[in-house]
Amino acid sequence: MLKIYNKNEKNQLIKTLTDRAENIPEDIMMTVAAVLKDVKENGDKAVKEYCRKFDKAELESFYLSEDEINKYISETDEELKGVIDRAAENIRKFHEGQLQQSRVYDTGKGFMGQRVMPLKRVGVYVPGGTAAYPSSVLMNIIPAKTAGVEEAIMATPPKGEGLTPAIVYAAVKAGADKILTVGGAQAVAALAYGTESIPRVDKIVGPGNIFVAMAKKLVYGAVDIDMIAGPSEILIIADKKANPEYIAADLLSQAEHDPLAASILISTSGELIEKTDKALEEQLKKLERCDIAEKSIKTYGSAIEVDSLEEAAELSNIIAPEHLELAV
C-alpha cells in the first residue's frame, strides 16, 4: 500500500510532497474568488444561495437558536461530554500560561512599551463534512476567549441530518457566543466582509477543506487569519524497536481525514517498513472511514529507509510536516 522509496530517492519523495502542496487547481481558485465577490456584494442573499447550492440547505436563520443548542447538548453522549470537559480544562490552563501583559517604560523624555489588547471579534471555522472534531472547536475558541476576545462566532456547515451534537456541546463549553450554520468559502466571505446578518470579524481561524483554505488565503489583508492549513499530514520517524501496529494506526489517524492527506514513514529499518505496510492493510479493513483513508494512503502514503536517525531528522526538517511523531 505504501509507496516505498529507496535511499537514493529522497528527492523524488520531496518533489511528490511539494507538488501536493503547491499545485492548486485553477478552477478552485476561480470558484472561490467568485463566491467571495458575490458575498461581498450581495450579502445574506448570496450566502443563502451558496448554502442551497453546495450544502443543499434552505436556511431561515443562519444561527442556531437556544432551543436547538439545548437539543444538541441533550443528544451528546455523557461519556463524551466528560472527555470534552477534561480536554477543555487542560487547553484553558495551557493558554492561560501564554497570556501577555502590557508594558510601558518612562524614559524620562517619553514613554516606550507595548500595549496588549484582545481582538474584539473572531470567526472560528469548524469543518462539518466528512469529519467533525470537537477538538477543533476547543483548540480555537478557548485560546480566543482566554485572551479576552469579546465575541467568538463558530461557523460550521449545515447538514441535512443536523449538526454533530458533540460539536455544539464543545462550542458551548469553550465559550462560543454564536453558532453560525454556514460553511465553505461563503462562510469565510461572510465573516471577512460582513453581511446584513453576519458581523465582520477581525480574524478567522480554524481548518477546512481546500475551498476554505483558499478563501482564507484570498481574504487575508481584509481580515487576519491564523494560517493557510493544507490537507492533513503526519510524518513518523521510527527505529527497529518501534511497534508496526502502532505506526500503522497513527498513519491512518491522519489518512482518514482527507483523500489528499499525506502519511509518511521514515525508518532506519526496512523490516519495520514491511511490517507496517502489512499492518496498514489489515487495519484498513476495520476502519470506519476506510474509503477515504485508502485513497489517501494509495496517493500519498510513503515510506523510506535511511541509514541513521540523524538522516531521518534532516529529511523531516526538509518536509516540515504538520504532525511529527518520534517512535524511537
Order of alpha helices (4+ residues) and beta strands (2+ residues): beta-alpha-alpha-alpha-alpha-beta-beta-beta-alpha-beta-alpha-beta-alpha-beta-alpha-beta-beta-alpha-beta-alpha-alpha-beta-alpha-beta
